[in-house]
């Protein structure tokens, strides 16, 4: 096996450095005691983490984003399973056009989608509702859930389902006990990727959100329009810590590799 040379190692080190540098800077600035963005800081303080408690709208927006991301990802996943199985198993007229339609939210700028959703939901009387925000997020995260579900469905051996059918298993039994467990890594990975994109979505959500219904990225965007202080960095650092703790917990309970890739087989 060839080992990476010094040039390759240096390149990888720089790649990791440039990837992590913005996160590190945000986390360091969050601990500044100053009333302005200061980097590097002379001392560390929890002042701005304590200040989060004085702005309950950030906490409310965080839980709104979590609920919205989880629900929209779940709905997108429910639609992606039959779509992925149909595309992976069958060849029919319009198959490529259907896939292009499913993937089209990836090709349309989110500013355009936001304006289109705003106009559409206004026309049908859903503007300013959680339903409108939920439907918008389902549409934009559906391609992410579909692509990973489709990858698992494409790599599935149909002989396993045929063997179950030959032993007398019904279609429902085959789906729940054979098909879904086989594509489970793709489902979990698709849900996770869809959740991340929903939680992080800003451009489109700005057009759909209202003061009563707003996500964390929208709340942070509106805050920095009128304020220049490290509060947003402390919120960002808190979200990063919560995400890392969730990943560590999942890894301890189940294992990220088994969860996202699937359990390996002994050779």
N, C-alpha and C positions, 0 to 999 in steps of 0.2 A: 504494500500500500504506500502510495506516495504521500509525503507530508507536505504541508503548505510551506513555501519558502518565506523568507523575511519580508519580501514585498507583499505577498498575499496576506501575511499576518498583520502588517502595517495597515494595509487597505481595510481589513476587517476591523481592526482597532479604531481606525478613523470613522468607519461607518457606524459602529456602535456609539462612539463619542458624539458624533453629530446627531444621532437619533436620541440619545439620552440627555444631551446638553440642555434643551429647552425645559425638560421636566425637572432637571436638577435646579436650574435657575429659578423656576417658579416656586419650587419647594423651599429654596433658601430665602427668597424674598418674602415668603409667607411668615418667616420668623423674625422679620425686622421689627424693632420697636418704634421706628420712625413713622410719621404720618404721611409719608410719600414713598414711592417705589425706590428702594435703595439696594444696590448690589455693587460690590459685596457689602454686607452689613458688618458693623463693628461689634455688635453683640446680638444675642438671640433672645427672643421674647415670645410669649404666647398671647400677646395683646390682641392680635387680629383673629386668632382662633376663638378667643372669648367674645370678640365683637360679633361673631356669627350669631350668637344667641340673641343679640339685640335686633337682628333682622330676620324675623320668623318667615318672611316671604322666601328667603333662600331655602330654608328647611322645607317649606311647603312645596316649592318648585322642584326640589330634589325628589321628594316622594311622588310628585306628579310625574316626573320624568321616568322614575322607576316603574310606576304602575303603567304608564303609557307604553314604555318600551317592552315590558313583559307581555302586555295584552296584545299589542300590535304584532309582536314577533310570533306569539302563539297563533294568532289568526292567520298570519302569512304562512306559517308552517302547515296549518290545516289545509290551506289551498295548495301548497307546494307538493304535498305527498301525492295526491291523485294526478296532478300535472306532471310530476317527475316520472311516475310509474307509466303513465300513458306515453310520454315522449320516449322513454327508455325502451319500452317493450314493443311498440307498434310503429309501423311506417304507414303514414296516411297522407292524403293530399292536404297541403297547407300546413304541414308539420313545421317546416322552417319558418313560415310566416307567423305561426303561433308562438314559436320560441322568440322571434324578434319582437313580437308584441309584449311578451312577458318580460323581456330584458330592456324594453324601451325606457323605463324610468332612469336607467343608468346613463342614457344618452342625452336626456333632456336636462338643461340647466335647472337647478332647483329654484332659481329666481322665477323662471318661466312657469314651473310647476306651482309655485306659491301663488302667483297671480291668477293662474288658471283655476286652482282650487278655490281661491277666495271668490272669484266671480261665479263659479259653479255653485258653491254652497250658499252664496247670497241669493242666487236665483231660486233655489229649492227650499230656502228658509232654515238652513242649518248653520249659517254663519255665526261664529262666536260660541259654538257648542263643543263639548268634549267629543261628541260623535264625529264631527267634522275633522277635528285634529287626529282622532284615531284612524279614520278611514284614509286620511292623507298619509299617515305614517305606514299603514299597511301596504299601500301602493308602492312607496319608495323603498321599503325593506323586503318586499316580496322577491325581487330578483336575487338577493343575497341568500335567502332561505332556499330558493329553488335551485340555485347552482350547486350548492353542497349536497342537497338531497338528491339531485339528479346524478351527481358524481357517485354517490353510494348505490343508487338504483342501477346505474349502468354497469357497475362492477359486480353486481349480484349474480350468482350462478342460478339460472332458471331451473336446473335439474333438481335443486333442493325442493322447490315448490312442487315440481312434478312428482317427486318421490312422496311428498306428503299427501298429494291428491290421490296417488295410486294406493295409498294405505287407508283411504276413506275419509280424509280430512275435508271438511267443507271450506268454501271460499272465505267465510268469516274466520274460521280457525287458522287457515293458512295466513291470512292477513295479520292477525294479532300475534300468532305464535311463531311465524316463520319470517314473513316479509318485514314487518316493522322492527323486530330485533336485529335483522341483518342490516337494515339501513339506519339503525339507531345512531351510530357515530355521525353520519351525515345530518340527521335531524338535530342532534344536540349542537353540532358545530354550526349548522345553519341558523338555529335559534340564537345562539350566542352572538354570531356575526350580525344578525338582524337587530338584536337588542342593542349592541354597541352603536350601530348606525342610527337607530332611533333615538337613543339617549344623547348622542352627540349632534343630532340634527339641529341646525340653527336657521339657515337661509330660508327654507320653506316654512318653518314653524313661525317665523316672525310675522308672516302674512295671515296665519290662521289663529294665532294665539290672541287672547284677550287679557285684561288685567286680572280676571278671575281664573282664567285657565292659561297658565304659561309654564313652559318647561324651564329647567335650570339654565341651559345655554341662553335662552331668551332673557331670563331674569338677569343673568350676568352681563349680557350685551346691553340691556337697558341701563344697568347700574353704571357701567363704565362710560356711558355717554355723558353723565352728569358728575361723576366722581373719579378722582385719580388718587386712589389709596390702595394699600396692599390687601384689602378685604377680599377682593376677587381671587387673589393668589392663595389666600388661606382656604377659601372654598375649594379651589382647584386641588390644593394639596390634600385636603380632607377627602375629596372624592378619590384621589389617587390611592390614599391609604386604605380606604374602604374597598377599593377594587383589588388591591394586593392581598388584603386579608381574606376576601372572598375566594381568590384564586388559591391561596395557601390552604384554606379550609377544604375546598373541592379536591385539591391534590392529596390532602391527608385522608379524606373520607373515601375517595374513589380512585384518584390518580388522573391527572390531566391528560396523560397520553392515552390511557384507556378510554377516557371520556370523549376526547375529540378525535382520536384516530381509530380506536377500536382495540380490542385485546389481541395481542399477537398470538400466533400459533407456534407451537414448538416444532422445530424441524428435526 
